[in-house]
Amino acid sequence: MVIGILKDKNLIIISPPDTGEFANETYFITSVDYQNKFKLYKGEIENIEGFVIMSDGTSNSFLDKTNFVLAPILTDIFDWLKFYSTSKVNKALKKNFKNVIRLKTTDDCSIALMRRVNKK
């Protein structure tokens, strides 16, 4: 799992993938040593424009593991949330996951995005 933010128009990883001994390994909060894997973040959010959380399968498409940066296309997806209806964004994501993203992994593919929109 990867958690990132869009801050000042920059994509930043705030919680990198924490892979175990095996690919696709999952840590559960019911595990004996869950405290060693549990992460809690605290801070100001006024300059944060959006949050993204994705599963390992999705991060195969949206995380450059060589340079350890989030793919710039996520900025475009955050813009979709700003300019298009939720149903249009969901339709576009569904199409891209079906035709591109899920084909790059054998793992589950999930993503959640949240964008701050200033209502005046």
Secondary structure as the mmCIF struct_conf table of DSSP 4:
data_model
#
loop_
_struct_conf.conf_type_id
_struct_conf.id
_struct_conf.beg_label_comp_id
_struct_conf.beg_label_asym_id
_struct_conf.beg_label_seq_id
_struct_conf.end_label_comp_id
_struct_conf.end_label_asym_id
_struct_conf.end_label_seq_id
STRN STRN1 VAL A 2 LYS A 7
TURN_TY1_P TURN_TY1_P1 ASP A 8 LYS A 9
STRN STRN2 ASN A 10 SER A 15
BEND BEND1 GLU A 21 PHE A 22
TURN_TY1_P TURN_TY1_P2 ALA A 23 ASN A 24
TURN_TY1_P TURN_TY1_P3 ILE A 29 THR A 30
BEND BEND2 SER A 31 SER A 31
TURN_TY1_P TURN_TY1_P4 VAL A 32 ASP A 33
HELX_RH_3T_P HELX_RH_3T_P1 TYR A 34 ASN A 36
TURN_TY1_P TURN_TY1_P5 LYS A 37 LYS A 37
TURN_TY1_P TURN_TY1_P6 GLU A 46 ASN A 47
STRN STRN3 ILE A 48 MET A 54
HELX_RH_AL_P HELX_RH_AL_P1 ASP A 56 PHE A 62
STRN STRN4 LEU A 63 ASP A 64
TURN_TY1_P TURN_TY1_P7 LYS A 65 PHE A 68
STRN STRN5 VAL A 69 LEU A 70
TURN_TY1_P TURN_TY1_P8 PRO A 72 PRO A 72
HELX_RH_AL_P HELX_RH_AL_P2 ILE A 73 PHE A 83
BEND BEND3 TYR A 84 TYR A 84
HELX_RH_AL_P HELX_RH_AL_P3 THR A 86 ASN A 99
TURN_TY1_P TURN_TY1_P9 VAL A 100 VAL A 100
HELX_RH_3T_P HELX_RH_3T_P2 ILE A 101 LYS A 104
BEND BEND4 THR A 106 ASP A 107
STRN STRN6 ILE A 111 ARG A 115
#
